[in-house]
Amino acid sequence: MGTDFTDLIAALGDLWAAVELQLRNLMLPSRLNQIAILGVCLAVAWAGGRTLAGVLRSRVRATEGLKPWQLRTFLILEKRLVLASFVVLSWSATLIVRSTTTFPSRSYLLALVATVATAWLIVSLVTRLVRNRTLRRIVSWGLWIFVTLYYLGLVDPVATFLDGLAIELGGFRLSVLAVLKALVVTGVLFTAARLISQTAARQIRENEDISPSMQVLAVKALQVTLFGAAVFIGLKAVGFDLTGLAVLSGAIGVGLGFGLQKVVSNLVSGVIILLDKSIKPGDVISLGETFGWINALGARYVSITTRDGREYLIPNEDLITGQVVNWSHSNDFVRLDIHFGTSYADDPHLVRRIAVEAAKTVPRVLNDRAPVCHITGFGDSSIDYILRFWIRDPTQGLTNIRGNVFLALWDAFRENGISIPFPQREVRLLEPQKGSHVATD
């Protein structure tokens, strides 16, 4: 422990010596002049960048029909106009000073700051590829600090100092430098994995030879493989021993297996659903009181969107163990039934013919699978019928098409004088019989 502390003090001393040397160099008269020039460049860049951003913002607002990616690109560039302006001005000042003097020291600081600013601008643009905001900030700040230290010649002293800030548990040593390397390397690998998975997923979804459920399964498997590999490669790249991690993960897995049985069951059920192709994105299903179409298949749940805009997240296990009605499993054709009754005074043959013709006039009703009408019984006050017709777009709703067919029947029956009866009751007041009396108070 004493040796580690002594090494840490020595590393801190080397770091301070390097920083002190850089600060002493800045106090030279020629460097002070360059600092003044950089200050002017910064002020002009700040004012010019903000003015240019306002002009571009007004022009974008006046332009109609811009796509989302164009708006995102504008926002990214707008936030970096000040830095980009400073890069241009600092390099211009460097070239001007170099053209007026033969001493490299008179433009050294200008070139150094311009180089660092250019590196910052490149890092800020490249790190936009990292979607996760927290991870993007970590990677951005890590790269900004690294390029600054690199051009200032402070990488080795800082690395030695950070490596000295470590904890040791048995044969395991974890330093601040290793943690920072792990974060940056893992962030870069995660970004690469995301780009590769998005490109591959797009190609998989465009392949019509692969069924929708197998497309989802292939994309999920690819994402798990790539992101898992990114984690392990990132840990291995910075020197972590994965042997102990494997033993620890095995022990944790056994504990989680008992505590998270439902989660594991949903994960396995999700894989089974994707493999047996019982449901797929776009299918119209009914599960209990829930009726809607499948929006997405997740690892733990299935997203179902109903006609009223509600989105239900159904656990995968419920779809495996429960009774599910898939209205579009084999094909998109769905048969609907409507029950109605007419008066005994109306000709049943005429009623059946009028009902079929009325159903055919509704736009969504299929004519190649002609509607049929049958008598189902003789009721107390009406002859009972069933009208059957087919549609092939259940995602457009079932209640509305039934309502449209009922309206068509109503209009057709009124036009042809066919009545729809309803139960009628008569109440008769009987006269009191002889010998009966009414009790009075």
MARKEMAR-700129 format. One record per residue (C-alpha): x, y, z. Coordinates in Angstrom, 1 decimal, always signed. Layout:
BEGIN
{rec {X; Y; Z}},
...
//
This chain:
BEGIN
{rec {+0.0; +0.0; +0.0}},
{rec {+2.9; +2.4; +0.8}},
{rec {+4.5; +1.7; -2.5}},
{rec {+1.3; +2.4; -4.4}},
{rec {+0.9; +5.7; -2.5}},
{rec {+4.5; +6.7; -3.3}},
{rec {+4.0; +5.9; -7.0}},
{rec {+0.8; +8.0; -6.9}},
{rec {+2.6; +11.0; -5.4}},
{rec {+5.4; +10.6; -8.0}},
{rec {+2.9; +10.5; -10.8}},
{rec {+1.1; +13.5; -9.5}},
{rec {+4.4; +15.4; -9.3}},
{rec {+5.3; +14.5; -12.9}},
{rec {+1.8; +15.7; -14.0}},
{rec {+2.2; +19.0; -12.2}},
{rec {+5.6; +19.5; -13.7}},
{rec {+4.3; +19.0; -17.2}},
{rec {+1.3; +21.4; -16.6}},
{rec {+3.7; +24.0; -15.0}},
{rec {+5.9; +23.8; -18.1}},
{rec {+2.9; +24.4; -20.4}},
{rec {+1.7; +27.4; -18.3}},
{rec {+5.2; +28.8; -18.2}},
{rec {+5.4; +28.7; -22.0}},
{rec {+2.2; +30.6; -22.2}},
{rec {+3.7; +33.5; -20.4}},
{rec {+6.2; +34.3; -23.1}},
{rec {+5.6; +37.6; -24.9}},
{rec {+5.1; +36.0; -28.3}},
{rec {+2.5; +33.6; -26.8}},
{rec {+0.6; +36.5; -25.1}},
{rec {+0.2; +38.2; -28.5}},
{rec {-1.2; +34.9; -29.9}},
{rec {-3.6; +34.6; -26.9}},
{rec {-4.9; +38.1; -27.7}},
{rec {-5.4; +37.1; -31.3}},
{rec {-7.2; +34.0; -30.2}},
{rec {-9.4; +36.1; -27.9}},
{rec {-10.4; +38.3; -30.9}},
{rec {-11.1; +35.2; -33.0}},
{rec {-13.3; +33.8; -30.3}},
{rec {-15.3; +37.0; -29.9}},
{rec {-15.8; +37.4; -33.6}},
{rec {-16.7; +33.7; -33.9}},
{rec {-19.3; +34.0; -31.1}},
{rec {-21.0; +37.0; -32.6}},
{rec {-20.8; +35.8; -36.2}},
{rec {-21.9; +32.3; -35.4}},
{rec {-25.0; +33.4; -33.5}},
{rec {-25.9; +35.9; -36.3}},
{rec {-25.5; +33.2; -38.9}},
{rec {-27.5; +30.8; -36.9}},
{rec {-30.4; +33.3; -36.6}},
{rec {-30.4; +33.9; -40.4}},
{rec {-30.4; +30.1; -41.1}},
{rec {-33.1; +29.5; -38.5}},
{rec {-35.4; +32.1; -40.2}},
{rec {-34.7; +30.6; -43.6}},
{rec {-35.5; +27.1; -42.4}},
{rec {-38.8; +28.2; -40.8}},
{rec {-39.8; +29.9; -44.1}},
{rec {-39.0; +26.7; -46.0}},
{rec {-41.9; +24.2; -46.2}},
{rec {-41.7; +20.5; -46.9}},
{rec {-38.4; +19.8; -45.1}},
{rec {-37.9; +16.1; -44.1}},
{rec {-37.2; +15.2; -40.5}},
{rec {-33.6; +14.2; -41.2}},
{rec {-33.0; +17.6; -42.9}},
{rec {-34.3; +19.4; -39.7}},
{rec {-32.1; +17.2; -37.5}},
{rec {-29.1; +18.0; -39.7}},
{rec {-29.8; +21.7; -39.4}},
{rec {-30.1; +21.6; -35.6}},
{rec {-26.8; +19.7; -35.4}},
{rec {-25.0; +22.3; -37.5}},
{rec {-26.7; +25.2; -35.9}},
{rec {-25.4; +24.3; -32.4}},
{rec {-21.8; +24.1; -33.8}},
{rec {-21.7; +27.2; -35.9}},
{rec {-19.7; +29.1; -33.2}},
{rec {-17.1; +26.4; -32.9}},
{rec {-16.9; +26.0; -36.7}},
{rec {-16.5; +29.8; -37.1}},
{rec {-13.7; +29.8; -34.5}},
{rec {-11.9; +26.9; -36.4}},
{rec {-12.0; +28.9; -39.6}},
{rec {-10.9; +32.2; -38.0}},
{rec {-8.1; +30.5; -35.9}},
{rec {-6.6; +28.8; -39.0}},
{rec {-6.9; +32.0; -41.0}},
{rec {-5.0; +33.9; -38.2}},
{rec {-2.4; +31.1; -38.2}},
{rec {-1.8; +31.3; -41.9}},
{rec {-1.6; +35.1; -41.8}},
{rec {+0.9; +35.1; -39.0}},
{rec {+3.0; +32.5; -40.7}},
{rec {+3.1; +34.5; -43.9}},
{rec {+4.4; +37.6; -42.0}},
{rec {+7.2; +35.9; -39.9}},
{rec {+9.8; +33.2; -40.3}},
{rec {+9.7; +32.2; -36.6}},
{rec {+7.5; +29.2; -36.0}},
{rec {+7.2; +30.1; -32.3}},
{rec {+5.1; +33.2; -33.2}},
{rec {+2.4; +31.0; -34.7}},
{rec {+2.8; +27.8; -32.5}},
{rec {+0.0; +28.6; -30.1}},
{rec {-2.3; +29.7; -32.8}},
{rec {-1.8; +26.4; -34.7}},
{rec {-2.1; +24.4; -31.5}},
{rec {-5.4; +25.9; -30.5}},
{rec {-6.7; +25.7; -34.1}},
{rec {-5.8; +22.0; -34.2}},
{rec {-7.5; +21.3; -30.9}},
{rec {-10.6; +23.2; -31.9}},
{rec {-10.8; +21.3; -35.2}},
{rec {-10.5; +18.0; -33.3}},
{rec {-13.3; +19.1; -30.9}},
{rec {-15.5; +19.9; -33.9}},
{rec {-14.9; +16.5; -35.5}},
{rec {-15.6; +14.7; -32.2}},
{rec {-18.8; +16.6; -31.7}},
{rec {-20.0; +15.6; -35.1}},
{rec {-18.9; +12.0; -35.0}},
{rec {-20.3; +11.3; -31.5}},
{rec {-23.8; +12.2; -32.8}},
{rec {-23.9; +8.6; -34.1}},
{rec {-24.2; +7.5; -30.4}},
{rec {-28.0; +7.5; -29.8}},
{rec {-27.9; +7.1; -26.0}},
{rec {-27.6; +10.6; -24.5}},
{rec {-25.7; +9.6; -21.4}},
{rec {-23.3; +7.4; -23.3}},
{rec {-22.8; +10.1; -26.0}},
{rec {-21.8; +12.6; -23.3}},
{rec {-19.3; +10.2; -21.8}},
{rec {-17.8; +9.4; -25.2}},
{rec {-17.7; +13.1; -26.2}},
{rec {-16.1; +14.4; -23.0}},
{rec {-13.7; +11.5; -23.0}},
{rec {-12.5; +12.2; -26.6}},
{rec {-12.4; +15.9; -26.1}},
{rec {-10.2; +15.5; -23.0}},
{rec {-8.0; +13.0; -24.8}},
{rec {-7.4; +15.1; -27.9}},
{rec {-6.7; +18.1; -25.8}},
{rec {-4.2; +16.2; -23.6}},
{rec {-2.7; +14.6; -26.7}},
{rec {-1.9; +17.9; -28.4}},
{rec {-0.6; +19.4; -25.2}},
{rec {+1.7; +16.5; -24.6}},
{rec {+0.1; +15.5; -21.3}},
{rec {-1.3; +12.1; -22.2}},
{rec {+1.4; +10.0; -20.5}},
{rec {+1.6; +12.0; -17.2}},
{rec {-2.3; +12.0; -16.9}},
{rec {-2.5; +8.3; -17.8}},
{rec {+0.1; +7.4; -15.2}},
{rec {-1.7; +9.5; -12.6}},
{rec {-5.1; +7.9; -13.4}},
{rec {-3.6; +4.5; -13.4}},
{rec {-2.3; +5.1; -9.9}},
{rec {-5.9; +5.8; -8.7}},
{rec {-6.9; +2.1; -8.3}},
{rec {-8.4; -0.4; -5.9}},
{rec {-7.1; -3.9; -5.5}},
{rec {-9.2; -6.9; -4.3}},
{rec {-7.0; -10.0; -4.2}},
{rec {-5.6; -10.4; -7.7}},
{rec {-8.2; -7.9; -9.2}},
{rec {-7.1; -4.3; -9.8}},
{rec {-9.4; -1.6; -11.1}},
{rec {-8.0; +1.8; -11.9}},
{rec {-9.8; +5.0; -13.0}},
{rec {-7.9; +4.8; -16.3}},
{rec {-9.2; +1.3; -17.0}},
{rec {-12.8; +2.5; -16.2}},
{rec {-12.5; +5.4; -18.6}},
{rec {-11.0; +3.2; -21.3}},
{rec {-13.9; +0.7; -20.8}},
{rec {-16.5; +3.4; -21.1}},
{rec {-15.0; +5.0; -24.3}},
{rec {-14.2; +1.7; -26.0}},
{rec {-17.6; +0.2; -25.1}},
{rec {-19.4; +3.4; -26.4}},
{rec {-17.5; +3.1; -29.7}},
{rec {-18.3; -0.6; -30.0}},
{rec {-22.0; +0.0; -29.1}},
{rec {-22.2; +2.6; -31.9}},
{rec {-20.6; +0.3; -34.4}},
{rec {-23.0; -2.5; -33.3}},
{rec {-26.0; -0.3; -33.7}},
{rec {-25.0; +0.9; -37.2}},
{rec {-24.4; -2.7; -38.3}},
{rec {-27.6; -4.0; -36.8}},
{rec {-29.7; -1.2; -38.3}},
{rec {-28.2; -1.9; -41.8}},
{rec {-28.7; -5.6; -41.5}},
{rec {-32.2; -5.2; -40.1}},
{rec {-33.2; -3.0; -43.0}},
{rec {-32.0; -5.6; -45.5}},
{rec {-33.7; -8.4; -43.5}},
{rec {-37.1; -6.6; -43.5}},
{rec {-36.8; -5.9; -47.2}},
{rec {-36.3; -9.6; -48.0}},
{rec {-39.8; -10.8; -48.9}},
{rec {-38.7; -14.5; -48.8}},
{rec {-38.4; -14.3; -45.0}},
{rec {-41.7; -14.3; -43.1}},
{rec {-42.5; -11.3; -40.7}},
{rec {-42.0; -13.4; -37.6}},
{rec {-38.7; -14.8; -38.7}},
{rec {-37.6; -11.3; -39.6}},
{rec {-38.3; -10.2; -36.0}},
{rec {-36.5; -13.2; -34.7}},
{rec {-33.4; -12.7; -36.9}},
{rec {-33.2; -9.0; -36.0}},
{rec {-33.5; -9.7; -32.3}},
{rec {-30.8; -12.4; -32.5}},
{rec {-28.5; -10.2; -34.4}},
{rec {-28.9; -7.3; -32.0}},
{rec {-28.3; -9.5; -28.9}},
{rec {-25.2; -11.0; -30.6}},
{rec {-23.7; -7.7; -31.7}},
{rec {-24.4; -5.8; -28.4}},
{rec {-23.2; -8.7; -26.3}},
{rec {-20.0; -9.0; -28.3}},
{rec {-19.5; -5.2; -27.9}},
{rec {-19.7; -5.5; -24.1}},
{rec {-17.3; -8.5; -23.9}},
{rec {-14.9; -7.1; -26.5}},
{rec {-14.9; -3.8; -24.7}},
{rec {-14.1; -5.4; -21.3}},
{rec {-11.5; -7.6; -22.8}},
{rec {-9.8; -4.7; -24.7}},
{rec {-9.1; -2.9; -21.4}},
{rec {-7.7; -5.9; -19.6}},
{rec {-10.7; -7.2; -17.6}},
{rec {-10.4; -10.9; -16.7}},
{rec {-13.6; -12.5; -18.1}},
{rec {-13.0; -15.9; -16.3}},
{rec {-14.2; -14.6; -13.0}},
{rec {-17.0; -12.7; -14.7}},
{rec {-18.2; -16.0; -16.2}},
{rec {-18.3; -17.7; -12.9}},
{rec {-20.0; -14.8; -11.3}},
{rec {-22.6; -14.5; -14.1}},
{rec {-23.4; -18.2; -13.7}},
{rec {-24.1; -17.8; -10.0}},
{rec {-26.2; -14.7; -10.7}},
{rec {-28.1; -16.6; -13.4}},
{rec {-29.1; -19.4; -11.0}},
{rec {-30.4; -16.8; -8.6}},
{rec {-32.3; -14.9; -11.2}},
{rec {-33.7; -18.1; -12.6}},
{rec {-35.6; -18.6; -9.3}},
{rec {-36.5; -15.0; -8.7}},
{rec {-37.5; -14.0; -12.3}},
{rec {-39.4; -17.1; -13.5}},
{rec {-42.1; -15.0; -15.1}},
{rec {-39.6; -12.9; -17.0}},
{rec {-37.8; -15.9; -18.2}},
{rec {-41.1; -17.6; -19.1}},
{rec {-42.0; -14.5; -21.2}},
{rec {-38.7; -14.5; -22.9}},
{rec {-38.9; -18.2; -23.9}},
{rec {-42.6; -17.7; -24.9}},
{rec {-41.5; -14.9; -27.2}},
{rec {-39.0; -17.1; -28.9}},
{rec {-41.6; -19.8; -29.3}},
{rec {-44.0; -17.3; -30.9}},
{rec {-41.4; -16.2; -33.4}},
{rec {-40.5; -19.8; -34.3}},
{rec {-44.0; -21.3; -34.7}},
{rec {-45.3; -18.2; -36.6}},
{rec {-48.6; -18.4; -34.8}},
{rec {-48.8; -14.6; -34.8}},
{rec {-46.8; -11.9; -36.6}},
{rec {-46.8; -8.1; -36.9}},
{rec {-50.0; -6.9; -38.6}},
{rec {-52.2; -9.8; -37.5}},
{rec {-55.6; -9.0; -36.1}},
{rec {-56.2; -11.0; -32.9}},
{rec {-58.7; -11.2; -30.1}},
{rec {-57.6; -12.0; -26.5}},
{rec {-60.4; -11.9; -24.0}},
{rec {-61.9; -8.4; -24.2}},
{rec {-58.9; -7.1; -26.2}},
{rec {-59.3; -6.8; -30.0}},
{rec {-56.7; -5.2; -32.2}},
{rec {-53.8; -5.7; -34.5}},
{rec {-50.2; -6.6; -33.5}},
{rec {-48.0; -3.5; -33.7}},
{rec {-44.7; -5.1; -32.6}},
{rec {-43.3; -8.3; -31.1}},
{rec {-41.0; -7.7; -28.1}},
{rec {-38.8; -9.9; -26.1}},
{rec {-41.1; -9.8; -23.1}},
{rec {-44.5; -8.7; -24.5}},
{rec {-46.6; -8.1; -27.6}},
{rec {-47.8; -4.7; -28.4}},
{rec {-51.5; -4.6; -29.6}},
{rec {-53.1; -1.5; -30.9}},
{rec {-56.9; -1.2; -30.7}},
{rec {-59.3; +0.8; -32.9}},
{rec {-59.7; +3.4; -30.1}},
{rec {-56.0; +4.1; -30.1}},
{rec {-55.1; +2.2; -27.0}},
{rec {-51.9; +0.2; -26.9}},
{rec {-52.0; -3.0; -24.8}},
{rec {-48.8; -4.8; -23.8}},
{rec {-49.7; -8.4; -23.5}},
{rec {-47.1; -10.8; -21.9}},
{rec {-45.9; -13.4; -24.3}},
{rec {-46.8; -16.2; -21.8}},
{rec {-50.5; -15.2; -22.0}},
{rec {-50.4; -15.7; -25.8}},
{rec {-48.9; -19.2; -25.4}},
{rec {-51.1; -20.5; -22.6}},
{rec {-54.4; -18.6; -23.4}},
{rec {-56.9; -18.9; -26.1}},
{rec {-56.1; -16.4; -28.9}},
{rec {-58.3; -15.7; -31.9}},
{rec {-56.1; -14.8; -34.9}},
{rec {-58.4; -13.3; -37.5}},
{rec {-55.7; -13.2; -40.1}},
{rec {-53.5; -16.3; -39.3}},
{rec {-53.8; -18.1; -42.7}},
{rec {-55.3; -15.3; -44.8}},
{rec {-56.9; -11.9; -44.4}},
{rec {-60.5; -13.1; -45.1}},
{rec {-62.9; -12.7; -42.1}},
{rec {-66.6; -13.7; -42.1}},
{rec {-69.1; -11.7; -40.1}},
{rec {-72.6; -12.6; -39.0}},
{rec {-75.6; -10.4; -38.5}},
{rec {-78.9; -11.6; -36.9}},
{rec {-82.2; -9.9; -37.7}},
{rec {-85.9; -10.7; -37.9}},
{rec {-88.9; -9.7; -40.1}},
{rec {-92.7; -10.0; -39.8}},
{rec {-94.5; -13.2; -40.6}},
{rec {-96.5; -11.2; -43.2}},
{rec {-93.3; -10.7; -45.3}},
{rec {-92.2; -13.3; -47.9}},
{rec {-89.1; -15.0; -46.6}},
{rec {-87.7; -15.5; -50.2}},
{rec {-88.0; -11.8; -50.9}},
{rec {-86.4; -11.0; -47.5}},
{rec {-83.4; -13.2; -48.2}},
{rec {-82.9; -11.8; -51.7}},
{rec {-83.2; -8.1; -50.5}},
{rec {-80.8; -8.7; -47.6}},
{rec {-78.1; -10.2; -49.9}},
{rec {-78.4; -7.3; -52.4}},
{rec {-78.3; -4.8; -49.6}},
{rec {-75.1; -6.3; -48.1}},
{rec {-73.4; -6.2; -51.6}},
{rec {-73.9; -2.4; -51.7}},
{rec {-71.6; -1.8; -48.7}},
{rec {-68.1; -1.0; -50.0}},
{rec {-66.0; -3.3; -47.7}},
{rec {-68.2; -6.4; -48.3}},
{rec {-66.6; -8.8; -50.7}},
{rec {-68.6; -9.7; -53.8}},
{rec {-66.3; -12.6; -54.9}},
{rec {-67.4; -14.3; -51.7}},
{rec {-71.0; -13.5; -52.0}},
{rec {-73.1; -12.8; -48.9}},
{rec {-75.7; -15.4; -47.9}},
{rec {-78.9; -15.2; -45.9}},
{rec {-80.6; -18.2; -44.1}},
{rec {-83.6; -18.6; -41.9}},
{rec {-82.6; -19.7; -38.4}},
{rec {-86.0; -20.2; -36.8}},
{rec {-89.5; -19.0; -36.2}},
{rec {-89.6; -16.7; -33.2}},
{rec {-92.4; -15.5; -31.0}},
{rec {-93.0; -12.4; -33.1}},
{rec {-90.7; -12.7; -36.1}},
{rec {-89.0; -15.0; -38.6}},
{rec {-85.3; -15.0; -37.6}},
{rec {-82.5; -14.8; -40.2}},
{rec {-78.7; -14.7; -40.3}},
{rec {-76.8; -12.7; -42.9}},
{rec {-73.2; -13.8; -43.5}},
{rec {-70.7; -11.8; -45.5}},
{rec {-66.9; -11.6; -45.9}},
{rec {-64.3; -8.8; -45.6}},
{rec {-60.5; -8.8; -45.9}},
{rec {-59.5; -5.7; -43.9}},
{rec {-60.3; -6.5; -40.3}},
{rec {-57.8; -3.8; -39.2}},
{rec {-60.3; -1.2; -40.4}},
{rec {-62.7; -2.3; -37.7}},
{rec {-65.6; -4.8; -37.3}},
{rec {-68.2; -2.8; -35.5}},
{rec {-68.3; -0.1; -38.2}},
{rec {-68.8; -2.6; -41.0}},
{rec {-71.6; -4.3; -39.1}},
{rec {-73.2; -0.9; -38.6}},
{rec {-73.0; -0.1; -42.3}},
{rec {-74.7; -3.4; -43.2}},
{rec {-77.5; -2.8; -40.7}},
{rec {-78.1; +0.6; -42.2}},
{rec {-78.2; -0.9; -45.7}},
{rec {-80.8; -3.5; -44.5}},
{rec {-82.8; -0.7; -42.9}},
{rec {-82.9; +1.3; -46.1}},
{rec {-83.7; -1.7; -48.3}},
{rec {-86.5; -3.0; -46.0}},
{rec {-88.2; +0.4; -45.8}},
{rec {-88.0; +0.8; -49.6}},
{rec {-89.6; -2.6; -50.1}},
{rec {-92.2; -2.4; -47.3}},
{rec {-90.7; -5.1; -45.1}},
{rec {-91.3; -4.5; -41.4}},
{rec {-89.1; -5.4; -38.5}},
{rec {-91.4; -6.5; -35.7}},
{rec {-90.9; -6.1; -32.0}},
{rec {-92.6; -7.9; -29.1}},
{rec {-96.0; -6.5; -28.2}},
{rec {-98.0; -7.2; -25.0}},
{rec {-101.7; -6.5; -24.2}},
{rec {-102.9; -5.7; -20.7}},
{rec {-106.6; -6.4; -20.0}},
{rec {-108.4; -5.3; -16.9}},
{rec {-110.8; -8.0; -15.8}},
{rec {-114.1; -7.1; -14.1}},
{rec {-114.4; -8.3; -10.4}},
{rec {-116.3; -11.6; -10.1}},
{rec {-119.4; -11.9; -7.9}},
{rec {-118.6; -12.4; -4.3}},
{rec {-115.2; -10.8; -4.5}},
{rec {-114.5; -7.6; -2.6}},
{rec {-111.8; -5.0; -2.4}},
{rec {-110.3; -4.5; +1.1}},
{rec {-110.4; -0.9; +2.2}},
{rec {-108.9; +0.9; +5.1}},
//
